[in-house]
Amino acid sequence: MNCIHCKRELPADYRVSYCPFCGRDLVDENASESLPTGLGSGIWPKFFIVLFAPAVFCFAAMALGLGDLAAIVGIFGSVAAGIVSARILMAKLEVTGFQRAVMHFFIAIVLCGLSIFVTAIGCGLGVTATGNHF
């Protein structure tokens, strides 16, 4: 897709409503539809599945008595889930430049912490529900 004003090619999967080169609005006044922007409802199922997958896996692993596997997946899976969830969110936000990098970093830290917390609850529920321990 090209900018309607400066005719320069926009980056692939570019979703912001202004041109990064000339700064003008990409929405043509004569066009009947605008560019999709903001957080759409289609990202939320994928976001929550990725974020809570380590917790569900740890619950199942603890219920089956696989405590070592649950610990490994709990730690590394939660970090990966937080990073991927942050990436899912950042793909839809209209922030550019250094501010985007800083926002991505802090959102990833918060989501990693949230995923670790929820995974600890999942492991605890797996132990409580079945009585299996490490």
N, C-alpha and C positions, 0 to 999 in steps of 0.2 A: 504494500500500500504506500502511496506517495502523499505528501502534504499537498493540499489543494491550493496553497499559496506559493510556497517556494519550490515545489515540485521535487524535493529531495525525498529519497526513500526512507521510510520509517523503519525502526528495528522490528524484527519479527515478533509477533504477538504483543504489539504495543497497544495499551489500553487507556492511556491518558488522553484527555480531550484537547490537548494543546500540542503543538509541534515543538520538539526539543531544539530545533535549529532556528526557526524564526520566531517562536513564541506565540504565534497567532492561534486562534481557535480552529480546531480541525473540523468542527461541525459546519457544514455548508448551510447557509441561511435558506437555500432553496430545497435542501434535502428534507425528506419527511421523517427520517429516522436518525438517531444519533448513535455515537459509539457506545458500546457497553462499558460502563465504568462502575467503580465501587465494588462492594462485596455482594455477590449474587447468592441466591439461596442454594445454588447447586454445589457450592464448596463445602457446606456444613456437614453433610453425611460423610464425605471423604475425610474431612478434618477430624471428626470425632472418632471414626473408625481407626485412623492412624494413631490418634492420641491415646486411646484406651486399649489398643491391641495388646501391649505388654502386660497390662493389668489382667486382662482376660486369660492370656497365656500363663501368667504366674499363678492365677487361681487354679487353672487346670493342672499345671505341673505340681503344685502343692497338694492338690486333691489326689493325684496319682502317686505321691510320695517321691517326686523327683526334685528335692529341695535344691540340690546343686545347680541343676539346669534352671530352676526358677530364679535363683540368685543371679546367675550370669545374664539371663534374659531380662531380669528386672533392672539391672544396672545399665547394660549396654543397649537394650531395647528401648528403655525409657529415654535415654539420651538421643538415640536415633529418631524416636517418635517425636520428641520435642523439636528437633531440627527440621524434620520433614513437615511437621505441622506449621512451624513458623514459615517455611518456604511456601506452603499452600496459602497462607494468609498474605504473605508479601507479594505473591504473584497477582493479587487482586487489588492491592492498595496503590494509590496514586501518589507515591512519594518517590523523589529522585535524588540522586547525588549522595553526598556524605550523610545527609539526614536519613536516607533509606538504609545505608549500611549500619548506622547506629541503632535505628529502630529495629532492624532485622536481628541484630545481636541481642538486644534486650528482650525482644519478644521470644527469641529462641531460649534464652536463659529462663524466663518465666515459664515457658511451656515445658522445658525439660524438668524443672522443679515440680510442676504440676503433675507431669506424667510419673515421676518417681514417687510422689506422694500417693497418687491413685494406685500405682503398682504395689506399694507397700500395703495399702488397704486390701488389694486383691490377694496378696500372699497371706495376709492375716486371716481373711475370710476363708481361704482354702484350707488353712490349718485348722481353724475353728470348726468348719463344716465337716471335716473328715477325721480330725484327730491325728493326721500324719504330721511328723516333724522331720527336721533334717536328719 
